[in-house]
Every structure is written in C-alpha cells, then in structure tokens.
Amino acid sequence: MKKILLFIGATGLLMAVLAYFADMYAWLSKDIIVPVGFSGYVLMITAVAYFLLAWMYKWSQ
C-alpha cells in the first residue's frame, strides 16, 4: 500500500508541476489546466494524509 501511495503522490506532484508550467507558458487553455492541477493536489494530499495517519498509528503503539 505504501508503494502505491508513494507512486500516487509522485504522480500528483508531476501533475501539479506540469499544470503550473502549462499555465505559465500558456501551453494549454485554462479549462484543461485547472482540473489537472487540482487533481494533482488532491493526489498529493491523499498520499501525505495516509503516510501521516500510518505514522501516527505506528507511533501510538
């Protein structure tokens, strides 16, 4: 599970960075950039939340 979420977090980071550069250099329209960037942020937050919860659970035992 941790390997999958690490991959998901890296994918989210890549999506957010690509959306940032696409917006900066006007590669795509805003209608495409905003959902991709938002999805990337959601993936990163999900991965970080899982790792924090797993760490807190392990620490509490």
Secondary structure, DSSP 8 states (H G I E B T S, - for coil): -HHHHHHHHHHHHHHHHHHHHHHHTT-S-HHHHHHHHHHHHHHHHHHHHHHHHHHHHHHH-
